[in-house]
Amino acid sequence: MAFFCKFAAAQPNFDAVTIKTHKVSEGIYALEGEGGNIGVSVGDDGVIIIDDQFAPLTPKITAAIRALSDKPLRFVLNTHWHFDHTGGNENLGNAGAVIVAHDNVYKRMSTEQFIEFFKMKLPPSPKAALPVITFTDSVTFRLNGDELNGYHVKHAHTDGDMIVRFRKANAVHMGDIYFSFMYPFIDLGSGGSVRGVLAAVDGVLGTIDDNTRIIPGHGPISSKKDLRAYRDMLARVSANISRLIKAKKTLAQVVAAQPTREFDAVWGNGFLKPDQFVEIVYKSMNPEKAAAKAR
């Protein structure tokens, strides 16, 4: 969520943002701009997108979609509630798209939220931005000659994450469960956990092959090999921090021990710096002490 940091300091210059289109598979594309990567399915049945970045970018995003298809945008799927993935909901909902997300996305978007890590208070979203269709476990779309299966993974990046699998196209959109070649932000206050992220990644790895194309929440389109490297990094860092917690080390001592050191050259160049990632993992694995310190 590099975009939380930018909003905490100053709003991004949306006029300067260019929407880049990347082909993922036949009929499947990814749009890269300012915010979470957007997945796009085009075909005779219409357009489905996954996430929609920020409201000021809706005209540019719509233009990029129109360059791929003249069919109507029928559905918007939200991988989770964060505003760099749902900011365009109101515009697209008012234009006739049906917004679909997990039950907890609706609950969070319809109430005031506070993101502790960034000290950000967010008001409830307007009615037009809220999901119209919500689900508990999974939802399936049979459109454009493919089967799109969106399924919930518990307590990963948040408590409302959805992974979307394009079965015929052999592609998957993982939302912010997967940050490609950068340390991930895990929203502990929204029900996220490092163990949940690991479980979700393991689940995906067990269902894809070497030809599967993976759209991350942030970063470049990836392969199974890339995702496995991400999984191994998460597991190793978690194990390193777990050992330090068992040794009764404080957060400051854990940070000073540099438990991510072997991975920083590859994964430490995103918006989340190694010390920040260590803090998140520490608090995720040691919630009682983190809660006591906050009191």
TADA-V776558 format. One record per residue. PHI is phi as a letter, one per 30 degrees, with the letter a starting at -180 (none if undefined). Layout:
PHI ; PHI
//
This chain:
none ; e ; d ; d ; d ; d ; d ; d ; c ; a ; d ; e ; d ; d ; d ; d ; d ; c ; d ; c ; c ; b ; d ; c ; a ; d ; i ; b ; b ; b ; c ; c ; b ; b ; k ; d ; e ; c ; d ; b ; c ; b ; l ; d ; d ; k ; c ; b ; b ; c ; i ; b ; h ; c ; e ; d ; c ; e ; d ; d ; d ; d ; d ; d ; d ; d ; d ; c ; a ; c ; d ; d ; d ; c ; b ; c ; c ; c ; d ; a ; d ; e ; d ; d ; c ; b ; d ; d ; e ; d ; e ; d ; d ; d ; d ; j ; d ; c ; c ; b ; a ; d ; e ; d ; d ; e ; d ; d ; d ; d ; b ; d ; b ; b ; c ; e ; d ; c ; h ; c ; c ; b ; d ; e ; d ; d ; e ; d ; d ; d ; e ; c ; c ; b ; b ; c ; c ; a ; b ; b ; c ; c ; b ; h ; i ; b ; c ; c ; c ; c ; b ; d ; c ; d ; h ; c ; d ; b ; c ; b ; d ; b ; c ; c ; c ; c ; d ; d ; d ; h ; b ; b ; c ; c ; h ; d ; d ; b ; c ; d ; h ; a ; d ; d ; d ; c ; d ; d ; d ; c ; i ; d ; a ; d ; d ; d ; d ; d ; d ; d ; d ; e ; d ; d ; e ; d ; b ; c ; b ; d ; c ; d ; c ; c ; c ; d ; d ; b ; j ; d ; e ; b ; c ; d ; e ; d ; d ; d ; d ; d ; d ; d ; d ; e ; d ; d ; d ; d ; d ; d ; d ; e ; d ; d ; d ; d ; d ; i ; d ; d ; e ; d ; d ; d ; d ; d ; d ; h ; d ; c ; e ; d ; c ; d ; d ; c ; c ; c ; c ; d ; d ; c ; d ; e ; d ; d ; d ; e ; d ; d ; d ; e ; d ; d ; d ; b ; d ; d ; d ; d ; d ; d ; d ; d ; d
//
